[in-house]
Amino acid sequence: MNNKILILDFGSQFTQLIARSIRELNIYCEIQPCTKPVSFDDPALKGIILSGSPFSVNDSDAPKPDIRAIAQHVPVLAVCYGAQLLAQQSGGEVGKSSHREYGRAHLKSVMPSPLLNGISEGSQVWMSHSDSVKILAENFEIIATTDSIPVAAFKAADDYAPNPVYGIQFHPEVTHSIDGRLLLKNFIVDICGCVQDWTPAAFVEETVAKLKQQIGDKKVVMALSGGVDSTVAAMLIHKAIGKNLYCIFVDNGLLRKGEFEQVLLGYEQLGLNTKGVDASKRFYKEMEGVSDPEQKRKIIGRLFIDVFYEESQQLTDVSFLGQGTIYPDVIESMSVHGPSATIKSHHNVGGLPEIMHLSLVEPLRFLFKDEVRKIGKEMGIEHLFIGRHPFPGPGLGIRVLGAVTEEKVKMLQEADAIYINLLREWNLYDKVWQAGAILLPVQSVGVMGDERTYEFTVALRAVSSVDGMTADWVHLPYEFLAQVSNDIINRVKGINRVVYDISSKPPATIEWE
């Protein structure tokens, strides 16, 4: 790649949005913790953006890299906290705002500037700050204000650094900043000189070439899940090394109805060298009587690793382990604030490279989920995989609340299949980010055919989201919900009540366990 923008992350909740906005301009970018020194050896690096932060620049422990030193190498755009740090380091003054500004504002006194080219007076922007720049150093110029913020955007004089340096108090990456995308384009294309040539086709060509060089004639083993990430990663590796990729698809007994057979057939049609392993009885036995969600996740994750490891040991001369790691996983592992509190364990192949003494191959390591789908579409992967809703690694093991039994799983599989199939029939499936049914450890009284019943309750969940970090419940039509409820109760023995979950994340999570 010939162009790259680097985002220094100071811990802002919006940092990933900056990256996504830049990627959508067909320009490659990466996120790096502000605490890590910047390397300027990469000739592709064309500019640096400093993110916002929950810190105040007046905090004693606030991160404070030398912005002027960075600007000796490339242009700089400092956003929110970054702008305040720029002002403070240059001899200006930053202090508490008269009132915390969070929400919409409108630019005033917009001065001619390459950064604000095409942005008119009154343009709506999004503010989120409790500090603001009170005084700018003499060699800085204000290029925009708002009604309540006298320094909304500013630029450094030409003698400050060899490269242009700008600061903005607002967040151009959020959709509420109407001309935010234009501002980013002005900075990245016009000021940094980037070419908008980072496309799915270019990514596939470049990645396959790199994989060929990295792997050579050696073998790769990889666990597949049927999900978009592992499938797209496998296809990229397959394009590079063909039959030297050995894939293993484990049935833990917690997949959706018919999914094991359906996914194996799909992989066969894609030409992937895949072995299906039915380990369902082993999983059921290990989980017998276990109702704690975290313990269930750990058992499922450990068993998956055991089964995958045992199967991979039957192969000879394997040098690499393929994984479908995507960029949010990478970003979360290098947080500015260190490891986050554990909300719930995630099911993956963590630890396997050390156990198996294999080198990692992660072709999607720098892609977001929506970009993975675009890459898959570019390679012609069918909608079965590309359009598939995210599905938790522990599968229905965490959608059967409480102790898991084979009988409960089969009951939930039937209810879930009715729900998902009707979403497709009503053309709602692709309008929902993730949907699924949850079997509750609750039995209630009902009446069927003049007889009293005492059976289980199923909760339906459907959310809209971009990356799963936040999610809203979807307003499905009442008529649709009525049909799902009626079909589940009439066709699934053991269920006599259906409810719909209208909780958003946060405070709820997408999964119940």
C-alpha positions as CSV (number, residue, x, y, z in Angstrom):
1,M,0.0,0.0,0.0
2,N,1.2,3.5,-0.9
3,N,-0.9,5.6,1.5
4,K,-1.5,5.3,5.3
5,I,-3.0,7.5,7.9
6,L,-2.1,6.8,11.6
7,I,-4.6,7.6,14.4
8,L,-3.1,8.0,17.8
9,D,-5.7,6.8,20.3
10,F,-6.0,8.7,23.6
11,G,-8.9,6.5,24.7
12,S,-11.8,8.2,23.0
13,Q,-15.1,6.2,22.4
14,F,-15.0,7.6,18.9
15,T,-11.5,6.5,17.8
16,Q,-12.8,3.5,15.8
17,L,-15.3,5.8,14.0
18,I,-12.4,8.0,12.8
19,A,-10.8,4.9,11.3
20,R,-14.0,3.7,9.7
21,S,-14.7,7.1,8.2
22,I,-11.2,7.2,6.7
23,R,-11.5,3.6,5.4
24,E,-14.8,4.5,3.7
25,L,-12.8,7.2,1.8
26,N,-10.8,4.2,0.3
27,I,-7.7,5.2,2.3
28,Y,-6.0,2.8,4.6
29,C,-5.5,3.8,8.2
30,E,-4.4,2.2,11.5
31,I,-5.0,2.9,15.2
32,Q,-2.1,3.0,17.6
33,P,-2.0,3.8,21.4
34,C,-0.8,7.3,22.0
35,T,1.7,5.8,24.5
36,K,3.5,3.9,21.8
37,P,6.3,5.8,20.0
38,V,5.5,6.6,16.3
39,S,7.8,5.1,13.7
40,F,8.3,7.3,10.7
41,D,10.3,4.6,8.7
42,D,7.2,3.6,6.7
43,P,7.1,5.7,3.5
44,A,3.4,5.0,3.2
45,L,2.7,7.1,6.3
46,K,1.2,10.4,5.0
47,G,-0.4,12.0,8.1
48,I,-1.4,11.6,11.8
49,I,-4.7,12.2,13.5
50,L,-4.8,12.7,17.3
51,S,-8.1,11.4,18.8
52,G,-10.2,12.7,21.7
53,S,-9.9,11.4,25.2
54,P,-11.7,11.0,28.5
55,F,-8.6,12.7,30.1
56,S,-8.2,16.4,30.7
57,V,-4.9,17.9,29.4
58,N,-4.6,19.4,32.9
59,D,-4.5,15.9,34.5
60,S,-1.1,15.0,35.9
61,D,-1.3,11.5,34.3
62,A,-2.7,12.6,31.0
63,P,-0.8,11.3,27.9
64,K,1.2,14.0,26.2
65,P,3.2,13.0,23.2
66,D,5.2,15.8,21.5
67,I,3.0,17.1,18.7
68,R,5.5,19.5,17.3
69,A,8.0,16.6,17.0
70,I,5.4,14.6,15.1
71,A,4.7,17.5,12.7
72,Q,8.4,17.5,11.7
73,H,7.6,14.4,9.7
74,V,3.9,14.5,8.5
75,P,0.8,16.8,8.7
76,V,-1.2,16.6,11.9
77,L,-5.0,16.9,12.6
78,A,-5.7,17.2,16.4
79,V,-9.3,16.3,17.4
80,C,-10.9,17.4,20.7
81,Y,-8.4,16.4,23.4
82,G,-5.7,16.4,20.7
83,A,-6.6,20.0,19.9
84,Q,-6.4,21.0,23.5
85,L,-3.1,19.3,23.9
86,L,-1.8,21.0,20.8
87,A,-2.9,24.4,22.2
88,Q,-1.4,23.7,25.6
89,Q,2.0,22.5,24.3
90,S,2.3,25.6,22.1
91,G,1.9,28.0,25.0
92,G,-1.9,28.4,25.0
93,E,-4.3,27.9,27.9
94,V,-6.9,25.1,28.3
95,G,-9.5,25.2,31.1
96,K,-12.9,24.0,32.2
97,S,-15.7,25.2,29.9
98,S,-18.4,27.4,31.4
99,H,-20.7,24.5,30.8
100,R,-20.0,21.0,29.5
101,E,-20.8,21.0,25.8
102,Y,-22.2,17.7,24.5
103,G,-24.3,17.7,21.3
104,R,-24.9,19.7,18.2
105,A,-23.3,23.1,17.5
106,H,-22.9,25.3,14.4
107,L,-19.7,26.7,13.0
108,K,-19.4,30.5,12.7
109,S,-16.7,32.8,11.4
110,V,-15.4,30.1,9.0
111,M,-12.2,31.4,7.5
112,P,-10.7,30.3,4.2
113,S,-8.6,27.2,4.9
114,P,-7.6,24.0,3.1
115,L,-9.1,22.0,6.0
116,L,-12.5,23.7,5.8
117,N,-12.6,24.0,2.1
118,G,-16.3,23.6,1.0
119,I,-17.6,23.8,4.5
120,S,-20.0,26.7,4.9
121,E,-21.1,29.1,7.7
122,G,-23.6,27.4,10.0
123,S,-22.4,23.8,9.3
124,Q,-23.6,21.5,12.1
125,V,-20.8,19.8,14.2
126,W,-20.9,17.5,17.2
127,M,-19.2,18.6,20.4
128,S,-18.3,16.4,23.4
129,H,-16.0,18.1,25.9
130,S,-15.8,19.6,29.3
131,D,-12.5,21.6,28.7
132,S,-11.9,24.1,26.0
133,V,-9.1,26.3,24.6
134,K,-9.2,29.6,26.5
135,I,-6.1,31.2,24.9
136,L,-4.2,30.3,21.7
137,A,-0.5,30.9,21.3
138,E,0.5,33.9,19.1
139,N,1.6,31.7,16.2
140,F,-1.8,30.0,15.9
141,E,-4.9,31.3,14.0
142,I,-8.6,30.7,14.7
143,I,-10.4,29.4,11.6
144,A,-13.8,28.7,13.1
145,T,-15.9,29.4,16.2
146,T,-19.4,28.5,17.5
147,D,-21.8,30.4,19.6
148,S,-20.3,29.1,22.9
149,I,-16.8,28.1,21.8
150,P,-14.4,30.9,20.6
151,V,-11.8,28.3,19.4
152,A,-13.7,25.6,17.5
153,A,-11.0,25.1,14.8
154,F,-7.5,26.6,14.4
155,K,-4.2,26.2,12.5
156,A,-0.6,26.6,13.3
157,A,1.5,29.2,11.5
158,D,3.9,28.1,8.8
159,D,6.9,28.5,11.0
160,Y,5.5,26.1,13.7
161,A,6.6,23.0,11.8
162,P,7.5,21.9,8.2
163,N,4.1,20.3,7.8
164,P,0.5,21.7,8.3
165,V,-1.0,21.3,11.8
166,Y,-4.7,21.8,12.6
167,G,-6.8,21.5,15.7
168,I,-10.6,21.1,15.9
169,Q,-12.7,20.9,19.1
170,F,-15.5,19.0,17.4
171,H,-15.8,15.4,16.2
172,P,-15.8,15.1,12.4
173,E,-16.1,11.3,12.5
174,V,-19.7,11.2,13.9
175,T,-22.7,11.5,11.5
176,H,-24.0,14.5,13.5
177,S,-21.1,16.5,12.0
178,I,-22.7,17.1,8.7
179,D,-19.6,18.0,6.8
180,G,-17.3,15.8,8.9
181,R,-16.5,13.4,6.1
182,L,-15.6,16.4,3.8
183,L,-13.3,17.8,6.5
184,L,-11.5,14.4,6.8
185,K,-11.2,14.2,3.0
186,N,-9.7,17.7,2.9
187,F,-7.1,16.8,5.4
188,I,-6.2,13.3,4.1
189,V,-6.4,13.9,0.3
190,D,-5.7,17.6,-0.1
191,I,-3.3,18.3,2.8
192,C,-1.6,14.8,3.3
193,G,-1.7,14.0,-0.4
194,C,-3.2,10.5,-0.1
195,V,-4.6,8.7,-3.1
196,Q,-8.0,7.0,-2.7
197,D,-7.0,3.6,-4.0
198,W,-7.6,1.2,-1.0
199,T,-10.4,-0.9,-2.5
200,P,-11.6,-4.4,-1.8
201,A,-10.1,-5.6,-5.1
202,A,-6.8,-4.0,-4.2
203,F,-6.9,-5.5,-0.7
204,V,-7.5,-9.0,-2.1
205,E,-4.7,-8.8,-4.6
206,E,-2.2,-7.3,-2.1
207,T,-3.1,-9.8,0.7
208,V,-2.9,-12.9,-1.5
209,A,0.5,-11.8,-2.7
210,K,1.7,-11.3,0.9
211,L,0.3,-14.6,2.0
212,K,2.1,-16.4,-0.8
213,Q,5.3,-14.8,0.4
214,Q,4.7,-15.5,4.1
215,I,3.6,-19.1,3.8
216,G,5.4,-20.3,0.7
217,D,4.9,-24.1,0.2
218,K,4.2,-24.7,3.9
219,K,0.8,-26.0,5.4
220,V,-1.8,-24.0,7.4
221,V,-4.4,-25.5,9.7
222,M,-7.5,-23.4,10.6
223,A,-10.7,-23.7,12.6
224,L,-13.8,-22.7,10.7
225,S,-17.1,-21.6,12.3
226,G,-19.4,-20.9,9.4
227,G,-19.2,-17.2,10.2
228,V,-18.1,-14.4,7.9
229,D,-14.7,-13.8,9.5
230,S,-13.3,-17.3,9.5
231,T,-14.7,-18.0,6.0
232,V,-13.3,-14.9,4.4
233,A,-9.9,-15.4,6.0
234,A,-9.9,-19.0,4.9
235,M,-10.7,-18.1,1.3
236,L,-7.9,-15.5,1.2
237,I,-5.4,-18.2,2.4
238,H,-6.9,-20.7,0.0
239,K,-6.4,-18.3,-2.9
240,A,-2.7,-18.1,-1.9
241,I,-1.9,-21.7,-1.1
242,G,-4.8,-23.9,-2.3
243,K,-4.9,-27.4,-0.8
244,N,-2.1,-26.7,1.6
245,L,-4.8,-25.1,3.8
246,Y,-6.5,-27.7,6.1
247,C,-9.7,-26.6,7.7
248,I,-11.5,-28.1,10.6
249,F,-15.2,-27.5,11.4
250,V,-16.3,-28.7,14.8
251,D,-19.9,-29.5,15.6
252,N,-20.2,-28.9,19.4
253,G,-23.9,-29.8,19.4
254,L,-24.7,-26.2,19.9
255,L,-25.1,-25.0,16.3
256,R,-28.4,-24.0,14.7
257,K,-30.7,-26.6,13.2
258,G,-29.0,-28.3,10.2
259,E,-26.1,-25.9,10.3
260,F,-23.3,-28.4,10.5
261,E,-24.4,-30.2,7.2
262,Q,-25.4,-26.9,5.5
263,V,-22.0,-25.2,6.3
264,L,-20.0,-28.2,5.3
265,L,-21.7,-28.4,1.9
266,G,-21.1,-24.6,1.5
267,Y,-17.4,-25.1,2.2
268,E,-17.2,-27.9,-0.3
269,Q,-18.7,-25.7,-3.0
270,L,-16.1,-23.0,-2.2
271,G,-13.4,-25.6,-2.7
272,L,-12.1,-25.4,0.9
273,N,-10.3,-28.5,2.1
274,T,-12.6,-29.0,5.2
275,K,-13.0,-31.8,7.7
276,G,-16.2,-31.9,9.8
277,V,-15.9,-33.3,13.3
278,D,-19.1,-34.2,15.3
279,A,-18.1,-33.8,19.0
280,S,-21.6,-33.0,20.3
281,K,-21.8,-35.8,22.7
282,R,-18.5,-34.9,24.3
283,F,-19.7,-31.3,24.8
284,Y,-23.1,-32.3,26.3
285,K,-21.3,-34.6,28.8
286,E,-18.9,-32.0,30.0
287,M,-21.6,-29.4,30.5
288,E,-24.0,-31.7,32.4
289,G,-25.4,-29.9,35.4
290,V,-23.4,-26.7,34.7
291,S,-25.6,-23.5,34.9
292,D,-23.1,-20.7,35.5
293,P,-22.7,-18.7,32.2
294,E,-19.0,-18.0,32.6
295,Q,-18.3,-21.7,33.5
296,K,-20.2,-22.8,30.4
297,R,-18.2,-20.5,28.2
298,K,-14.9,-21.7,29.6
299,I,-15.9,-25.4,29.2
300,I,-17.1,-24.8,25.6
301,G,-13.9,-22.9,24.8
302,R,-11.6,-25.4,26.4
303,L,-13.3,-28.4,24.7
304,F,-13.2,-26.6,21.3
305,I,-9.4,-26.2,21.7
306,D,-9.0,-29.8,22.8
307,V,-11.0,-31.2,19.8
308,F,-9.3,-28.9,17.3
309,Y,-5.8,-29.7,18.7
310,E,-6.5,-33.4,18.6
311,E,-7.7,-33.3,15.0
312,S,-4.8,-31.0,13.9
313,Q,-2.3,-33.5,15.4
314,Q,-3.4,-36.0,12.7
315,L,-1.8,-33.7,10.1
316,T,1.9,-33.6,9.4
317,D,4.3,-30.8,8.7
318,V,1.9,-28.0,9.6
319,S,3.7,-24.6,10.1
320,F,1.0,-22.0,10.5
321,L,-2.3,-21.5,12.3
322,G,-4.9,-19.5,10.4
323,Q,-7.3,-17.2,12.3
324,G,-10.1,-14.8,11.4
325,T,-9.0,-12.1,13.9
326,I,-10.4,-8.7,12.9
327,Y,-9.4,-5.2,13.8
328,P,-11.7,-4.5,16.8
329,D,-10.1,-7.6,18.5
330,V,-6.7,-6.1,17.9
331,I,-7.7,-2.6,19.1
332,E,-9.3,-3.9,22.3
333,S,-6.1,-5.9,23.1
334,M,-4.0,-2.7,23.0
335,S,-6.3,-0.3,24.9
336,V,-4.9,3.0,26.1
337,H,-6.3,2.2,29.6
338,G,-5.1,-1.4,29.7
339,P,-7.3,-4.5,29.9
340,S,-11.0,-3.9,30.4
341,A,-13.0,-5.6,33.1
342,T,-14.2,-9.0,32.0
343,I,-17.9,-8.9,31.1
344,K,-17.8,-12.4,29.6
345,S,-15.2,-14.7,28.2
346,H,-15.0,-15.0,24.4
347,H,-14.8,-18.3,22.6
348,N,-11.8,-18.4,20.3
349,V,-8.6,-20.3,19.7
350,G,-6.6,-18.2,22.1
351,G,-3.5,-19.9,23.3
352,L,-3.3,-22.4,20.4
353,P,-0.3,-20.9,18.7
354,E,1.8,-21.5,21.9
355,I,0.3,-25.0,22.5
356,M,0.9,-26.0,18.9
357,H,4.1,-24.1,18.3
358,L,2.7,-22.6,15.1
359,S,3.1,-19.1,13.6
360,L,-0.1,-17.1,13.1
361,V,-1.7,-16.1,9.8
362,E,-4.3,-13.4,10.2
363,P,-5.2,-11.9,6.9
364,L,-8.1,-9.9,8.3
365,R,-6.2,-8.4,11.2
366,F,-6.7,-4.8,10.1
367,L,-10.3,-5.0,8.8
368,F,-13.6,-4.0,10.4
369,K,-16.6,-6.4,10.1
370,D,-18.3,-4.5,7.3
371,E,-15.0,-4.4,5.4
372,V,-14.7,-8.2,5.8
373,R,-18.1,-8.6,4.1
374,K,-17.0,-6.4,1.2
375,I,-13.8,-8.5,0.8
376,G,-15.9,-11.6,0.8
377,K,-18.3,-10.2,-1.8
378,E,-15.3,-9.2,-3.9
379,M,-14.1,-12.8,-3.9
380,G,-17.6,-14.1,-4.9
381,I,-18.4,-15.9,-1.6
382,E,-22.1,-16.7,-1.5
383,H,-24.5,-14.9,0.7
384,L,-24.9,-17.9,3.0
385,F,-21.6,-16.9,4.6
386,I,-21.3,-13.1,3.8
387,G,-24.8,-12.2,5.0
388,R,-24.9,-14.5,8.0
389,H,-25.7,-12.9,11.3
390,P,-23.0,-13.0,13.9
391,F,-23.3,-16.1,16.1
392,P,-21.6,-16.6,19.4
393,G,-18.7,-19.0,19.6
394,P,-20.4,-20.9,22.5
395,G,-23.5,-21.1,20.2
396,L,-26.8,-22.2,21.8
397,G,-24.9,-23.1,24.9
398,I,-25.4,-19.5,26.1
399,R,-28.9,-19.3,24.6
400,V,-30.1,-22.1,26.7
401,L,-30.1,-20.3,30.1
402,G,-29.1,-22.5,33.0
403,A,-28.0,-26.1,32.6
404,V,-27.7,-27.4,29.0
405,T,-29.2,-30.7,27.9
406,E,-29.5,-32.2,24.5
407,E,-33.3,-32.1,24.8
408,K,-33.3,-28.4,25.6
409,V,-30.9,-27.6,22.7
410,K,-33.1,-29.5,20.2
411,M,-36.2,-27.6,21.5
412,L,-34.4,-24.3,21.0
413,Q,-33.0,-25.3,17.6
414,E,-36.6,-25.9,16.4
415,A,-37.9,-22.5,17.8
416,D,-34.8,-20.7,16.5
417,A,-35.2,-22.2,13.0
418,I,-38.8,-21.1,12.8
419,Y,-37.8,-17.5,13.8
420,I,-34.9,-17.2,11.4
421,N,-36.8,-18.8,8.5
422,L,-39.7,-16.4,9.0
423,L,-37.3,-13.4,9.1
424,R,-36.1,-14.5,5.7
425,E,-39.6,-15.1,4.4
426,W,-40.7,-11.6,5.5
427,N,-37.5,-10.0,4.0
428,L,-36.4,-8.9,7.4
429,Y,-33.2,-11.0,7.9
430,D,-30.9,-8.6,6.0
431,K,-32.4,-5.6,7.9
432,V,-31.3,-7.1,11.2
433,W,-27.7,-7.2,12.4
434,Q,-28.3,-10.2,14.7
435,A,-31.3,-12.3,15.7
436,G,-31.8,-15.4,17.7
437,A,-34.1,-17.2,20.2
438,I,-33.2,-17.8,23.9
439,L,-34.7,-20.7,26.0
440,L,-35.5,-19.3,29.4
441,P,-35.2,-21.4,32.6
442,V,-38.8,-20.4,33.3
443,Q,-42.0,-22.6,33.0
444,S,-45.4,-21.1,32.9
445,V,-49.0,-22.3,32.9
446,G,-50.8,-22.5,29.6
447,V,-53.8,-24.1,28.0
448,M,-53.7,-26.3,24.9
449,G,-56.7,-28.2,23.7
450,D,-58.6,-27.7,27.0
451,E,-55.6,-29.2,28.8
452,R,-53.3,-27.4,31.3
453,T,-49.7,-27.1,30.3
454,Y,-46.6,-26.2,32.2
455,E,-43.9,-25.5,29.7
456,F,-40.9,-23.4,28.8
457,T,-40.7,-19.8,27.6
458,V,-38.7,-18.6,24.6
459,A,-37.4,-15.0,24.2
460,L,-36.8,-13.6,20.8
461,R,-33.9,-11.1,20.3
462,A,-33.2,-8.9,17.2
463,V,-30.8,-6.0,17.3
464,S,-29.4,-3.4,14.9
465,S,-25.7,-2.6,15.2
466,V,-22.5,-1.8,13.3
467,D,-19.9,-3.7,15.2
468,G,-21.6,-5.1,18.3
469,M,-20.1,-2.5,20.6
470,T,-23.6,-0.9,21.0
471,A,-26.9,-2.2,19.8
472,D,-30.6,-1.2,19.6
473,W,-33.6,-3.6,19.6
474,V,-35.3,-3.8,16.2
475,H,-39.0,-2.7,15.8
476,L,-40.2,-5.9,14.1
477,P,-43.8,-5.8,12.8
478,Y,-46.5,-7.0,15.3
479,E,-48.0,-9.2,12.6
480,F,-44.6,-10.9,12.1
481,L,-44.1,-11.4,15.9
482,A,-47.6,-12.9,16.1
483,Q,-46.8,-15.4,13.4
484,V,-43.5,-16.4,14.9
485,S,-45.2,-16.9,18.3
486,N,-48.0,-18.9,16.9
487,D,-45.8,-21.1,14.8
488,I,-43.4,-21.8,17.7
489,I,-46.1,-22.6,20.2
490,N,-48.0,-24.9,17.8
491,R,-45.0,-26.7,16.4
492,V,-42.4,-27.0,19.2
493,K,-43.4,-29.4,21.9
494,G,-42.4,-28.1,25.3
495,I,-42.8,-24.3,24.6
496,N,-46.1,-22.5,25.4
497,R,-45.0,-18.9,25.7
498,V,-43.0,-16.4,23.5
499,V,-41.7,-13.0,24.5
500,Y,-39.7,-10.3,22.7
501,D,-36.7,-8.6,24.2
502,I,-36.7,-4.8,23.8
503,S,-33.5,-4.1,25.7
504,S,-30.6,-2.1,24.1
505,K,-26.9,-2.5,24.6
506,P,-25.9,-0.9,27.0
507,P,-27.2,-1.5,29.6
508,A,-28.1,-5.0,28.4
509,T,-25.8,-7.2,26.3
510,I,-26.8,-8.7,23.0
511,E,-26.6,-12.3,24.3
512,W,-28.3,-13.1,27.6
513,E,-25.3,-15.1,29.0
